[in-house]
Amino acid sequence: MRRETLQAILEAVTRVIDADLAAILLLDTPGRLVAVAAHGRLATPRLEGLRVDLGTRPTLADALRREEPTLVSEHHGGREPDTFEDVVPLPGDHSCLVAPLRDDGRLLGAMTLDAAACGVFSEVEVRAVGAFALLAARVLAEEERSDRLARRAASLAAERAALDPEGPAGATLVGTSPAFRAAVERLRLVAPTPATVLITGETGTGKEQAARAVHQWSPRAKGPFIALNCSALQPELALSELFGHEKGAFTGAHRQRAGRFELADGGTLFLDEVAELPAGAQAQLLRVLQEGTFERVGGSVTLRADVRIVAATHRDLEEEVRRGRFREDLLFRVGVFPVRLPPLRERAGDIPLLAAHFLARLRDKLAMPALTLSEEALRRLEVHDWPGNVRELANVLERAAILSGGGTIRARHLDLGRRRDPSPASPALAGEARVPLPPGYRLPPDLGRLDRAQAMEILRAIEEAGGRIAGPGGAAERLGLPPGTLRSRIARLRLRA
């Protein structure tokens, strides 16, 4: 739209003023212009996108610092390169007129007029070019404002979709904590691209909701979103589930059946718990990702499907590769753009928002319009470990809503385990305190339940190995881990004193 409008302005300029070339260039960086439109006898497609360095053209730079159009020197030879040198066949001596394009004093670019002869432009024509330049500047400024408003509207729509519990694609991404917002920003960044996404995180962190958000924010949003839980696949039926089968392909195949790849054509295929995919299916999935083709089980016709893959797992895929349970080449394919969803214990500040979100859903689901949450109950929620993450929070609140009879949920209605930060006298810490800590190590008191259990195993192994990490009999060997992986876990759990 902008280019057509600017082109029309240049055509109008050349009808009024006898110029061989009229062009509009926009300020690309503080010291560089880029040509976006041109018209006239000397106009050429080579001009579009041409970049003009102001640092090597002081005359042009000086003209742009002024408010009014400038009839610059008609002799360019030897002093500095012409604006369109090597692109437009203008002689060394020619007429050149430069009009800055400004919006409220802010430089947007320039309108230039060139004629192959000298002394072509009169003072009246110089003033006329100023009027055309003002018009072009207003077009550019309005277009820029419109773009800014469109980007803002898109951003607000994305924010609303991220916080809307009933978004158009069912994506529920509620939270404002830094760790969670960082993950959401990565999802937004990759969503418009065709890149394969790998979503990692503990069970219950909302990986499917994140996958739905990627689909919702992508150009494929109007296409299907097909989910497949790989951990529920029977090895002998995995290929059929993924790629379909022909009638009679195996016992029980009474008719032709489309697989998930065919069903997801034009949309997104979400492979949940991809680490659980059987070995044979991993090889076939790799082929599809590499070549984009597949055959149904029992078939010979090669099929194609335009599918974007979003995979998810709660496992460490690199560790699965080392143990021989996951193909390394497949990891490279599905792990193009990894996004880690933080566990709920790392985003405890989001618990009030999440609780409000789930309560709103429960009011409708359970027909309990008076359902509320007491301050005491909220405080209990905020200090819980949440090993089951967001999914556990949703379940706890639903049970509490039923126990409260649809009124106010109080602390006694919450079916929770121990607090995240037990007192030193609690049985959990008392048992841990009896385990000797290796010299130079500590057990951070704020670790969650699962991290604490892992930390204790690591500390026991280090103590039994006499403080050695690597080598025969070292802690890494005792735990069945590569030394580098163990050192990374020690750092993540903050076990060094």
N, C-alpha and C positions, 0 to 999 in steps of 0.2 A: 504494500500500500504506500509506504513512504517513498520508495524508489520511483513509483509511477507519478506521484505528486511532484517530486523534485524534477523529474524528467519533463513534466508539463511546464513547470516554471522556466526551465532552461529553453524549451521550445519557444515560449513567449518572449524571452529575452532576445533570442536571435531573430525574431520577427521584427523587433523594434530597433535593435542595434546590429550593425553589420560586423559580426565576428565570425571567424572561421572555426572557433572552438569555444564553447561555454561549458564549464565544469563546476561541480560542487564536491568539495572535499571536507571530510569530517575529522575533528581532532581525535586521533586514535589514542595517543599518549601525549603528555605535555610537550614533547618535542617532535611529534610526527603526525602528518595528515594521511588520510586514506581516501582515494577517489571513489565516490559511490554513484555518480551520475554524470553523463556527458552528452552534448548534442552539438551538431554542426558538421561542416564539410570535413573537418579533420578528426572527428570523433571515431574511435576504434574500440572494439571489445577489449583490447589489451589494456585500456585505461581502467576498467573496472577492477577494484581491489589494489590499484597501484599505490604504493606507500611512498610518501615524500618526506625526506628528512629535513626538518627546519634548521638543524645545526649546520648544514652545508649550504643553506640558502638564506643568508642574513637579510637580504632585501625583502624576501617574502615574509620572513619572521617579523621584520620591522613594520611592514604593511599591516600585519595582523594585530599589532599592538595598538593601532589607531582605531578610532570610532567610525570614521567615514571611509568610503572607497578611495583607493590610491591608484593613480596612473604611474606605475613604476617605470624605471629606466628602460628605454627601448633598446639598449645595447647590453646583451648578456654575454657576449663572447669573451672568454678569458677570465672574467671576474668570479663567476659562480655558475653552477649548472642551472639550466632552465628547469622550471617546475616539472615539465613532462619530457625531459631529455631522454633520447633513445626510444621514445614511444611515439611521439608526434613529430612529423617532419616540419618543424618551424625553423626559419632561418635565424642566424645569430642576432640580426637586427629586426625586431618586430614590435608590435604594440601589445602591451600586457596590462590588464586592469585587475586589481585585487580588491574584493569587498569582504570585510570580516562578517561572519554570521554570529550575532550576539543575542543572548536572551538575558535581560536584566543585567547587562554588563559582563555576563559570563560567556567566554569564547566557545562556540560550538564547532566552528570550522571556517571555511572560506568559499566564496564564489569567485571564480576566475574567468576572464574573457581574454582570448588571444586572437590577434589578426596577423596575417603573414606580412603585412606592410607596416611602415612606420606612420605615425601621426594620424591614425584612423579614428580614435575616440575623442569626441568633443567634451567640453565641460558639462553640457546639458546631458549627454549620454552617461557621463560619470555619475551625475546625480540620479538619473533614471535607474542605473544599476543598483544604487543604494536602496531604492524602493523595492526592487525585486529581491535584494538580499534580505531586507527586513521581512518580506513575505516568507522566504525560504527558512529564515531563522525561526519564525513563529510555527511553521509546519514542523520543523525539527523538534522544537521545544514541546509542542503539544503531543507529538508522537512519543517523545521521551517520557512525558508525564503519564500518557496513556499506558506505556509499557510498565512504568513504575507501579501504577495502580493495578494493572493486570497481575504483576508479580506479587503485589501485596495481597490481592484477592486470592491468588493461588496459594499463597503462604497461609492465609487465614483459613482457607478451605482445608488445607492439609492439617492445620492445628485442630480444626473442628473435627476432622475425621479421626485424628489421633486420640481425641478426648471423648468422642461421641460413642457411647456404648452400643448404639445400634447403627453404625455406619453402613453405607450402601454395600460394602463387601463383607460386613461382619467383623471388621478389624476393631479390636478393643485394646488400645494402647493408652493407658491412663498413668500419668505420673509426670512430675516436674523435677525430680532429683537430677543432679548433674550426670550421674552414671547412666541413668535411664534415658535422659534427653540426648546424650552422646550417641547411644545405640540407635535411637529413633532418627537422629540426623544422618547416621550412616545408611539407614534403610531408605530415607528420602533421597540421599545422594545416588544410590545405586538403582533405585526403582525405575527411573526413566530409561535406563540402559538395558541392553539385552544380556548383560553379564549373569552368569550363574552365581547364586548366593548361597552361602553356607551359614546357617544360624545355629549358634552353639549356646549352651546354657543348661543349668540343672533342670531336672524334671519339674514341671509346673510353673516355669518362668514365662510361659506365653509364646512359645516358638511358633505355633500355628497362627496365632493372632498376628505376629510379626510378618509371617509369610503372606497372610491375607492383605496386610498393609502394603507390602511390596507390590502385590498384584493390583491393589486398588489404586495406587499412585503411579502405575505404569501405563504405557499406551495400550496394554492388553486388558485394561479394566473391564471392557465390555465383553471380553471372551470368557471362557469357563475357567473356574478355579477348581482343580481336581486334587484331592488329598489322598495319599496312600500311606498307611502305617506299615513300614517295612518289618517291624518286629512281630506283626501279626501274620506274616506270610508263611505258608507252608513251603519248604524248599522245592517240592515237586510242582507246586502251582505258581511259584513266583513269576516265571516267564509269562505264563498265561495272564496273570493279573496286570503285568506291565505292558505286554505287547498284544494280548488277545490270542485266540486260537481258532482254528478251522473246525468245522463239524467232523467228528470222528478222530480228532488228533490224539485223544486218549480216552480211557474209560470214563464215561460220564459226560463227554463233550458231545451233547446231542444236537447242538446248533453252533453256528458261527458266532463268535463273541468278540467285540471290540475291547482292546486293552486300555489302560489308563492313558497311554500316549495318544491314541486316537481320540479319546474323549476330550483330552486337553488341547487338541489342535486349535491354534489361534489364541491360546490362553496360557495358564501357568499350571505346572505339575509340581505339587508339594510332596516331597519324599521325606516323611517324618521318620526319625530313628534310622537314618540311612546306613548307620554302622551295622545294623542287624540284617542287611540285605545278604541273602545267600551268595556264595562264591560264584556260582554259574550266572546268576542274575547280575552280579557286579561286572562280569566280562561283557555281557550283552549291553548293559547300560553304558559302559565305556564306549562301545562301538557306536551306539546311537549318538552320544555326545560328540564323538569325533566325526562321524560321517552323516549324521542326520537321517539315517535310514534303518529300517528294521523289517522283519517278517513276523507274521503271526505264527504261533506254535502250530506245526503241521502244515504250514503254507509255504509257497515258493514265490509268491508275488512280493516284490520289494515295495514297501510303503514309506511315505515321508509324512512327517508331522511337524508343524511349526509350533514348537513348545519351548517355553522358558522354564528352566529347572530352578526350584528353590528347595534346598535340602536342609535338614535339621538333625541334630544329635546332641545327646547329653554326654557322650563319650569323648575322650581325647583321641581323635582320629590318628594323630601321629603315633600315639602309643599302640593303637590297634594295628597300624601298619608294621610297627616293630615286632609285634606279636604274630604277624602273619595272618591276621583276621580281616584285613582290609587292603585292597590293592592300592599301591602307592600312586600308580598312574591315574586311577580314578579319583584319588584325593586331590591331585593337581587339577582335575577337571571340575569337581564339585566345589572345591575350595577357592575359586577365583576371587570372591569377595566375601571374606568372613565377617560376621557380625556377632558379637557376644552379648547376650542378654544377661544383665546382672541379677543375682538371686535377690530375694526380697530383703534379706538381712543387710545387703549393701545399699538398699534404698528405703530404709525404714521411714524416712520422711514422707514417702508416698502412701503410707498406710492409711492416713485419714482420707485421702482422695479415693483410694481403692475401696475403703469401707463404704464411703458415701455412694460410690458407683454401684457396688453390689447391693446395698440397701435399696437403692432406687429400682433395681431390677427385681428384687425380692418382693417389694410392695406390689408390683404387678403380677409376678409369677404366683405368689401365695395369697393374693387378694388381701393384703394387710396394709391398708393405706396409712395407718397410724404408727407403723414400725419406725423406731428411732434407736439410737445408740447412746448409752450414758457415757459421761466423761471417764468414769472409773473403768468401764469396759474398754474404751478406746485406749487408755493407758496400758491395760493388760495386753492388748493387741500389739502395741508399739514395742514391748519388751520381749515378745515371744521370739523363739529361734526361727520358726517357719521353715523347717526342713522340706516341706511340701510346697513352699513358695506361694505364688498368687493363687494357685488352685486350692491349696489347703486353706487359705484365708476365705475363699468363696464358700468352701464346704463348712467351715467353722461358723460363719455368719448364717448360713442357711439353717444349720441345726439350732443355733441360738435363737433365730427368729421363731422357729416352731416352739421351742421351749418357753419363749417369752409370751406366747399366745398372741403375737402380733402387736404387742405394746412396746415397752422400752427394754432393749437388751441390756442386761446388767452383767457384772463380772461373773456372777454365779451361773449364768446361762452359757458361759464360754467353756467349751471342752478343749482345754489347752494342756500341753505338756509343761515342762519346767521353763523358767525364765531364761533369757539369753545370758544374763550376768548373775549367776547364783552367788550367794554369799560364800566366803571361804569355808564356812562350817557345813556347807551342803554336802551330801554323800557323794555327789559327782566329783567335786573338786577334792574331797578328802581322799577318794580312791586314787585320783591322779597324783595327789601330793606324795603318795607312797611310792610312786615310780621314780627312781633316781634320775635326775636330769644330767646329761653329759656336761662336762665343763665347757663353758662358753655358750651354752644354749639356755633358752627360757621357754615357757609356755604362756603366750599372751592371754590375758584373762578375757578378752572380748571375742574370742573365736566362737563361731557357731558350733552346733552339735556335731555336724559331719566333719567340719574342719578340725575340731578338737580331737575327734577320734582318729583322724588321719595323722594329726600332729603327734599323738601319743605313740602310734605305731612307728613313726619315723624316729622319734626320740628313743624308743626302746631299742630299735635296730642300731642306732648310732652308739648307744651305751653298750650294747652287746658286742659291737665291733671295736670297742675301745676308742671311739671317736673317729675312726677311719670311714671315709665316704666311699672311695674307689678301691680297686684292687681285690685280690682273693680274700674272701671272708669279710669284706667291707659292707657297710650298711646298704649300699645300692644292690650288691649281689644278694644279700639276705632278703631284700624286698622285691627282687626280680625286676629292678628298674635300671636303665642306663644311668651312669653317674651324673650326666648333665641334667637329666630329667629330675633326679632327686635334688640336685642343687637348686633348680628352679622352684621346686615345691617348698624347699626350706626357706627360700627368699619370699615366696608368696605368702607363706604362713607366718613369716616374721619370727622364726625360731632362733635366730642368732641373737645372742645377748648383746 
